[in-house]
């Protein structure tokens, strides 16, 4: 008789069944972790926008024009436009810090960088009371995150 050293069909089916059960248990957890990672990425993006807007507001070219931004909620371009006579300088400073290509606007470029499910349905907004800035990614289902100064 031959000395067969392979696996039988029953043994292979059992191993495949065990692997399928493990994948079924692990997949939902993996999806949750991926979404948490994407939301953390959106938090970092909001923090980057806050830093860019704050830095743009304090830029010497902007500051020497005596900029005062009234309180309210804006998109990225809107908060730059609210700088009045220094809007071009502030917009240029913010775009440079964010690395916005010349073929795109800051809002569309940064909104395209949102990764979470909620982020993809919303946009980045900047709230200010004139002295501090708060940046958040809002969505149809609520606010993803808030970064306050």
Secondary structure as GFF3:
##gff-version 3
##sequence-region A 1 149
A	DSSP	alpha_helix	9	58	.	.	.	ID=ss1
A	DSSP	alpha_helix	60	63	.	.	.	ID=ss2
A	DSSP	beta_strand	72	74	.	.	.	ID=ss3
A	DSSP	alpha_helix	76	81	.	.	.	ID=ss4
A	DSSP	three_ten_helix	84	86	.	.	.	ID=ss5
A	DSSP	alpha_helix	87	98	.	.	.	ID=ss6
A	DSSP	alpha_helix	106	111	.	.	.	ID=ss7
A	DSSP	alpha_helix	117	120	.	.	.	ID=ss8
A	DSSP	beta_strand	123	128	.	.	.	ID=ss9
A	DSSP	beta_strand	133	139	.	.	.	ID=ss10
A	DSSP	beta_strand	142	148	.	.	.	ID=ss11
###
